[in-house]
Amino acid sequence: MKKYSSLKEVQTLISQKQLTLPDLLAYYFKQIEANKHLNAFNEVFFYSAEVQAKAVQQKIENGTAGKLAGMVIGIKDNICYQDHVVTASSKMLDGFVSPYSSTVVKRLLQEDAVIIGRLNCDEFAMGGSNETSYFGSVKNAANSELVPGGSSGGSAVAVQADMCLSALGTDTGGSVRQPAAFCGQIGLKPTYGRISRYGVIAYASSFDQVGPITSSVEDAALLLQVLAGADDNDSTVAPIDVPDYPAQLLKNKKQKIAVLKETIESDALDPEIKAAILKSIEKLKAEGHTVEYVSFDLLEYLVPAYYILTTAEASSNLSRYDGVHYGYRNTDAKSLTELYKKSRAEGFGEEVKRRILLGTFVLSAGYYDAYYQKAQQVRRLIREKLDALFQDYDLILSPVAPTPAFKIGDNMQDPLVMYMADIFTVLPSLSGNPAIALPLGNNSEGLPLSIQFTAKHFEEDRLLAFSQAFLK
């Protein structure tokens, strides 16, 4: 069985009776077994996926199937699915069974997607290389000595290595886009508030956003259409209409594109990525798009502002894991204070502890004004500067990551090196804009390269239509 790159292809074969959904699921199970060494899955949902596949096959034959019938999808292990384990790849939640389903899972199932399993990620989605997982590092299918990117590394590798058709990740500062880039896939971060976060284990609540990783723009558009829209369980979701994203794909017009000069001229940018992006810029000009270089002089403040704000939110969100209510509990403690200390010290990994400590520090009396409040002011300036750019331009072009996938273990010794790898992805996260990572071929070593486009708030339709034309 060959690799399927879009749902349309699968649905066509099923309608022609050349394929059944249970057969397709069995194929993906075999692929997961063959690629076990990549460590993409924390758990495969053999039983529930088979039950779902049989039920959806029946619906297809009866003509009553939903929009996602035929899609076998994996979910990042921080997305709740009722009666299934969810751990955020942490010892703290090892074995925790979710008592309810997230809104995104409910919407997938309502449209007859088959959820094949939960995918490995950085612990509590904190990391850029998928090396902080309690269940071990995920490996890049292009070269198993390299990282897949993070934190949604398992989601990207599962699609890359043909273990499912598509996957859901979460993007706080690039955690869908960067792994998609390292694995040669399409990674979409929607506008903040476009998709409900209900039932998604929180890292930084004013940044977190669910996004799809796919092999085709059509599938990204369809998944966004299904997942987006108001939700009574999440007051941060924008109560605005959801366009028919797949129908908008053919409406691509000539765009006015701003290239962030400082990102292309950055010393940190890999020469082969730079060359591929410059070649793309020439191609865009030849196709009739207007492409102009603009300055964004706040680039050096992006990573500091991002890490101050996200660690502050993380220290607040992760305070609920105390060894009392649920999750890992130390059994030797002699007092309540000791129970808190030991449970948290043993349940959390090093990177999560580091971010909790940083966040607690920037929120503490005496430092709140100097760090947290200042970072919020910088975030406002960044948003205003980006909004001003969008007065004159339709899209913004930049790299996704400074380098292609790097070796496992290379950046783990120095957190600052790892944090600075987010320099190009955190801009849309700080401002809440939608952004997409698109594959840009391979470098001389056969490693995937990528390019990023950012659009105005809630203009995913423009972003997706442009992406569809860009990749053709």
N, C-alpha and C positions, 0 to 999 in steps of 0.2 A: 504494500500500500504506500502510495507516494505522500509526501507532505502536502497537506491542504493549507492554503494561505488565506482563504476567506470563507465566510459562512455561506455565501452565495454558491460557491463551488460545491460545498457539502450538501446543501439543500437540493441543488440540481441533481446530484447523483442519487440522493435518497428518493427524489420524486421519480427518477427513471428506474428505480428499483435495482440500481447497481450497488447500493450500499444500504445498510440499516444502521440505526443509531447504536444498538447493542454491539454490532460488529466494530463500529468506529471506536466505541468505548474500550472494547477488548484490545484493539490496536494500540490505543493510548496507554493502557495498562502495561502492554508489552514494552512500549517505548520507555515508560517510567522504570521498569525493571532493568532494561538495557542501559539506562543512563543513571543508575543508582549512585554511581561514584561521584556524580555532580552535586548530590545532596540538596536538590531543589525542593523536595517535598518533605515536610515534617510528618505528614500522614496522608495516605491515600484513602478516600472514602469508598472502598470497594462496594460495600453493601448498598448504601443510600444512592450512590451513583448508578448502580445497575437497576435498582428499583425505578429511579427517575427515568433512565434511558428507555426502559420497556414501556413505561407509561406514556412518554412523549412519542415513541414510535407508534403507539396505538392512536394517539391524537393526530399524528401526521396522516395515518391511513384513513382516519375518520374525517379529515379536513378541518379539524378544530384546533390545530396547534398554534402557539404564540409566535411572536416575531423572532425569538431566539432558538426556536426548535432546530436541533442539529448542532448547536454550539456546545462544545465541551470546554468548560472554563475552570481555572484554578483560582482560589482566593488567598490573598496574603494572610498569614497567621496572626493578624490583629483585627480580623473582621469576624464578628460573631455569627454563628450558624447554629440554630437551636438543636440541642441534643448532640452536638459535636464538640470535641475539645478545641479550645482556643487558648494559645499561650503567649502570643507576642514574642515567640522564640526566647522565653525567659524561664529560668528555674522557678521564679516567683509564682508563675501560673501553670507550672507543669501539671498536666492531668486535669485542669479546670474545664468542666463541661458547661457550655453556655446555656442558660435557661431560656434564651430568646434569640431571635434572628435579627440581624441588622436590617435597616431599610433596603440597602443595596442587595442583600441576599434575597429578601422577599421579592424585590422587583425582578431579579434574575429568574427566580423560580416561577413567578407569575407569567413570564413570557417563555417558559419552558426551556431554559438553559439547563444543562446538566453540570453540577458542581463536582469536580473529580477529586479535589483534595485541598489541603491547606499548605501553603508554600512558605518555605523558610525565609527569614528576613533578619535584619539586624535587631538585636534585643530592644523591644519597645520602639522599634523603627528608628533607633538612634545609631547612625553609622552611615558611611558612604562606600562601604566595600563588602558588606555582608560577612564580616569577620567577627562581629560581636555576638552572634547567635549562640545561645546555650547549646544548640544542637550541632554546632560546628559550622565551618565556612562553606558557603556555596561556591562551586567552581564554574568558571566560564566555559561554555561548550566549544568555543573557538580555540581555547588552549587551557587545559585544566590546571595549569600552574598560575593562572591569572584570576583576579577577582572578577565578579560579574557586575560590580557596582552595587550600591545600596541606597536606601535600605531594602527596596523591593527586589533584591537579587534573585531570589527563588522564582518570583513571578516572571522576570525577564528570561531566565534560563529555561523555564518550563516551556515558554513559547519558542525560544531560540532552538531548543533541542527536540521540538516536535513532541512534547509530552502532553500538550493540550492545545486547543486552537487559539485561545486567548487567556488573559489573566487579569485580575484586579490587583492593583497595588495601592499604596497611599503615598502622597507627595506632600512633605512638609517644607523641604528646602531643595527639592530636586530628586526625591526618592522614587519617582516613576521615570522621570526623564533621563537621569544619569545611567541607571542600569539598562534602560532601553537602548541608550547610546552605546554602551559597552558591549551590548549583545546584538546590535544590528537590527533592532526592532523599532516600532513606532510607540512612543510613550506620550500620552496626553495628560496634562494637568489642567482640569477645567478651572473656570473662575471660582474663587472662594465663594461658597454659598450656592453653587449650581447643583451640587449633589449632597444629599443628607449624610451627616456624620453619625447619625444615631446607630449605636451598636458597633462602632469602630473604636477600638481601644485608643484612648487619647494620648498624644505626645504633647503637642502644642496647639491648643484649641483654636487660636486665631489664624493658624497656618494650615492645619491638616486638611487635605482634600483627597478623596478617592479618585483614581484615574485608571483607565484601561491601558494594557500593553498588548499590542496586536501585531499581526504581520501585514494588515491592510488598513488603509484609511477608512474604507467602507465599514469595517467591523468596529473601528473606534467611534465612528459617527453613530452607528446603530446602538452600541452599548451606551453612549452618552444620552441618546434619546430615551432609552429605557430607564436609565438610572437617575436622570435629572428631574428636577421639579420639587415643588413644595412638599413638606412633610410636617405633620402636626407634632412629631416627636423631636424636631430640631428647629428651634426658632431662628437659627442663623441661615437657613435656606431661603434664598430669594423667592418671593411669591410671584414670579413672573412666568409667562407662558414658555413652554419648551418647543422650540422649532422642530420641524421634521428635518433633522440633520442629514439623513441619507439623501433626501430629495434636493437639498441645497448643494450637494457635491458638484453638480454640473454647472453651477452658477458662478464659476470663478471669473472675476474681472481682472483687468490690469490693476496692479496694486502699487501704492507708493510706499516704498520700504526704506526704513532708516537702519543703517548699519552702525552699531555702537563702536566708534573708532577705537576707544581704549581697550575693548575686548579683543579686537583683531590685532592690535599693536602690542598687546601684553607680552612681556618677556616669558611668562609662564606657558604661553600657548605653543603646543607642539607644532613644528614646522609642517608636517604632513597634513595636520588638521587645517592649519592656516591656508595651505596651498589648495586643499579641496574646497574650502569655503570661498576663497577668491575666485576659483574656477566657477563655482555656483553663482557668484555675483555677476560674472560676465554672461553666464547663460541667462540669468534673469533679465539682464539689460537687453540681450539679444531678442528675448521673447516679448519685449515691449513694456516691461515693468520699469518704473522709475526707482532707481536705487541711489541713495545719497548717504554719505558718511556724516554722522552727527557726534557731538561730544557729550559724554555723560560723566561729569567730573566727580560724582559721588561714589564711584566704583570702589574705592578703598574703604568706604564706610559700610559696605553691604554686609560683609561677613561678620564684623564685630557687632553690628546692630542685630543681625539675625540670631547670632548665638547668645547674646544677652537676653533677647526676648523669648527665644524658644526654651532656653534652659530655665528661665523664670517660670514659664508656663508648665514646663515638665516637673519642676520641684513641687508645684501646686497639685498637678494632676496625679503624680505618683505617690502623694502622701497617703492615698487610700490603701496602698499595699503595706499593711502594718503587721501582718501575722495574726490578726484577730478575726477579721470578718471572713476572709477567704484567701486562698493561695498558700504559698509556702509558710510554714510555722516552725520555728525552733522549739524543740521539745525539752531542752535542758534549762531554760530560763527560770530563775527563782523569783523574779518580780516582773511587773508589767513593763517597766522601763527597759529591763534587760530583754524581755520578749521582743519589744519593738526593735531594739538595737541589733540583736542577734538575727532576727528574722530578716530584717532589711539588709544587713551586712552579708548574710549568706545567700539570700534570694536574688539580689541584684548583681549583675556583672560589673566589671570595672568601668566601662564607658558610661553606663547608666548612673553609677554612683558619682562619677566625675561631673556629669551634667546636673544631677540633683544638687551637688555641693555648689557648683557655679551659680545655679539658679537661686539657691537659698541665700548665697552671698549677695547677689545683685539686688535682692528684695529686702535685705536686712536694713535695720535702722542705721542711718549714717551713710549708707551706700546707695539707697533707693534713688535719690535725686541725681547722684553723680553717674549712675549707670542705667538703671531701668528707665527712669523718666527721660533721660537724655536719648536713649535708644528709641523710645517711642516718638520723640520729636524728630529724630533722624528718619524714622520710618515715614512720618508724615511728609517730610521734605522729599524723600524718594518717590512717594506716591504722587505728589504734586508735580515733580519734574517729569515723571513718566506720563501723567495726564496731559501735561503741556506738549510733550512730544507727539502724543496721539491726536492733538489738534491739527497737526500737519501731516501725519503719516498714518497709514492703515496697519502696517506691521513693523515689528522690530526684529532685526536679524542679529544673532550672536552665536558663539560656540555653545555647546552643552557643557563640556568638561575641558580642562586645559590639556589633558593627555588622553590617549586611548587607555584601555584596561591595563592596570599595572599588576605586578607580581603579588601574590598572597604573602602577607607579612612585611612588605616593603615600607608601608606608611604607618603601621600600627604603633611603632615606637614613639612617634612624634605626633600628638593630637593636632598641633597647629598645622602641620603639613596636610593632614587629612581634612581639617576644617577648610583650609584654603582651596581645596579641590572643588568646593561648592560655589566658588566666586561668580560663576556665570549663571548658575541655576537659581540663586536665592533672590534675584531681582524680582521676577514675577511672583515669587512667594511672599515677599515683603509687601508688594503692592496689591496682591490678590488677582492679578491678571491671568488669563488663560495662556498657556504656552505648550508647545509641542516639540518633541525631539524626533527628527527624521533621519533615516539612514543615508549615508553619503559615500557608500562603497567601502572598500578596505584599504588599509595602508600597505606598505611594502612587505610587512610581516603577516599579512592576511587578517589583521585585526580590524573590527568595525570602526568606522568614523561616523560622525553625526553633526547635524546642524540644528539650531533652535530658532523657532519663530514665536513671537509673543504678539497678542492682539489686545484690543480694547476689552474692557469688562463685558462679559456675556456675548462676545462676538466669536464664539466657537464655530459658528456656521461659516464665517469668512475664513477662519484659520484652517478649517477642515477642507473647504473647497480649494483653497490655495495649495494645501498639502497634497491633495489628490492630483492636481495638475503638476506640481513640482516633481512628484515621484514618477510621472509617466515618461 
